[in-house]
Amino acid sequence: MKRTIIASLFLIIGCKDEKKEITAQTGLQVKEEVVQEAKPQVNESGEAQKWLEKSIEDYFKADIGNEEKAIQKITTKDYFDYKTDAMNVDMDVDGSLTENEFEDKWKTKFNIKQAGIGVGFLISGQDWTGIKIAKCQLISENGNSFMFDVILSDKETKAEYPIKVKVSKENVSFLIADVLQEIPKFN
């Protein structure tokens, strides 16, 4: 009889220890799930789009006498140099390149067929009154680069300027890294 009582006690104690282990394991699992909560994702493409829209608006509101500084402020150094060369192709100014020299210099870094040779930054028109953004839509995203389909319009001159703008995130700010300019549409 003593043996039966002792065996029963061991069995009861053994079952209680097993329950404690199960409870301890379940508690650990719950803690692990709580620790692995999701962090909110930053919408960088949305931020890049807001930055681009504001930068374009500010550029066209700026004093035309400070155009070069305004362009430098919102573009990468490579794109600024490239667009400066494109605007001055075959012009009678210091440092001006011929079209062949321009192509040789930039063909490995940019799409020179859509450089906007001989025309201004962002638009090909020389006489504009009030440039507004009619469309700015994300086309693609690759790491820290974002490509936007943009249409700039000038209601008074009834002109539309379709462009593709590549925005790159460098350090903590965005900069225009390329602009593919197309032939403007006149309504």
Solvent accessible surface area in square Angstrom, and as a share of the most:
residue,aa,sasa,rsa
1,M,181,0.81
2,K,158,0.67
3,R,206,0.75
4,T,90,0.52
5,I,95,0.48
6,I,91,0.46
7,A,60,0.47
8,S,50,0.32
9,L,96,0.48
10,F,142,0.59
11,L,125,0.62
12,I,93,0.47
13,I,97,0.49
14,G,39,0.37
15,C,70,0.42
16,K,122,0.52
17,D,72,0.37
18,E,108,0.49
19,K,140,0.59
20,K,141,0.60
21,E,110,0.50
22,I,103,0.52
23,T,96,0.56
24,A,62,0.48
25,Q,110,0.49
26,T,70,0.41
27,G,33,0.32
28,L,108,0.54
29,Q,111,0.49
30,V,82,0.47
31,K,136,0.58
32,E,105,0.47
33,E,129,0.58
34,V,100,0.57
35,V,120,0.69
36,Q,145,0.64
37,E,134,0.60
38,A,98,0.76
39,K,170,0.72
40,P,128,0.81
41,Q,168,0.75
42,V,103,0.59
43,N,99,0.51
44,E,48,0.22
45,S,19,0.12
46,G,19,0.18
47,E,80,0.36
48,A,0,0.00
49,Q,49,0.22
50,K,148,0.63
51,W,59,0.21
52,L,0,0.00
53,E,51,0.23
54,K,127,0.54
55,S,10,0.07
56,I,2,0.01
57,E,71,0.32
58,D,65,0.33
59,Y,25,0.09
60,F,19,0.08
61,K,149,0.63
62,A,46,0.36
63,D,94,0.49
64,I,125,0.63
65,G,65,0.62
66,N,79,0.40
67,E,60,0.27
68,E,110,0.49
69,K,146,0.62
70,A,19,0.15
71,I,4,0.02
72,Q,90,0.40
73,K,160,0.68
74,I,15,0.08
75,T,6,0.03
76,T,17,0.10
77,K,153,0.65
78,D,63,0.33
79,Y,0,0.00
80,F,23,0.09
81,D,47,0.24
82,Y,1,0.01
83,K,1,0.00
84,T,43,0.25
85,D,21,0.11
86,A,0,0.00
87,M,44,0.20
88,N,45,0.23
89,V,10,0.06
90,D,100,0.52
91,M,103,0.46
92,D,151,0.78
93,V,75,0.43
94,D,150,0.78
95,G,68,0.65
96,S,31,0.20
97,L,35,0.18
98,T,65,0.38
99,E,80,0.36
100,N,109,0.56
101,E,85,0.38
102,F,0,0.00
103,E,58,0.26
104,D,97,0.50
105,K,111,0.47
106,W,15,0.05
107,K,118,0.50
108,T,123,0.72
109,K,126,0.53
110,F,26,0.11
111,N,68,0.35
112,I,30,0.15
113,K,184,0.78
114,Q,53,0.23
115,A,1,0.01
116,G,14,0.13
117,I,59,0.30
118,G,41,0.40
119,V,42,0.24
120,G,27,0.26
121,F,3,0.01
122,L,0,0.00
123,I,5,0.03
124,S,26,0.17
125,G,21,0.20
126,Q,159,0.71
127,D,121,0.63
128,W,74,0.26
129,T,76,0.44
130,G,32,0.31
131,I,12,0.06
132,K,119,0.51
133,I,39,0.20
134,A,64,0.50
135,K,71,0.30
136,C,16,0.09
137,Q,103,0.46
138,L,61,0.30
139,I,87,0.44
140,S,59,0.38
141,E,97,0.43
142,N,123,0.63
143,G,62,0.59
144,N,89,0.45
145,S,29,0.19
146,F,0,0.00
147,M,44,0.20
148,F,0,0.00
149,D,28,0.15
150,V,0,0.00
151,I,42,0.21
152,L,0,0.00
153,S,15,0.10
154,D,2,0.01
155,K,167,0.71
156,E,136,0.61
157,T,55,0.32
158,K,124,0.53
159,A,2,0.01
160,E,50,0.22
161,Y,8,0.03
162,P,15,0.09
163,I,2,0.01
164,K,58,0.25
165,V,0,0.00
166,K,70,0.30
167,V,0,0.00
168,S,17,0.11
169,K,45,0.19
170,E,75,0.34
171,N,149,0.76
172,V,139,0.80
173,S,56,0.36
174,F,17,0.07
175,L,35,0.18
176,I,0,0.00
177,A,16,0.13
178,D,17,0.09
179,V,1,0.00
180,L,28,0.14
181,Q,14,0.06
182,E,67,0.30
183,I,150,0.76
184,P,28,0.17
185,K,120,0.51
186,F,142,0.59
187,N,128,0.66
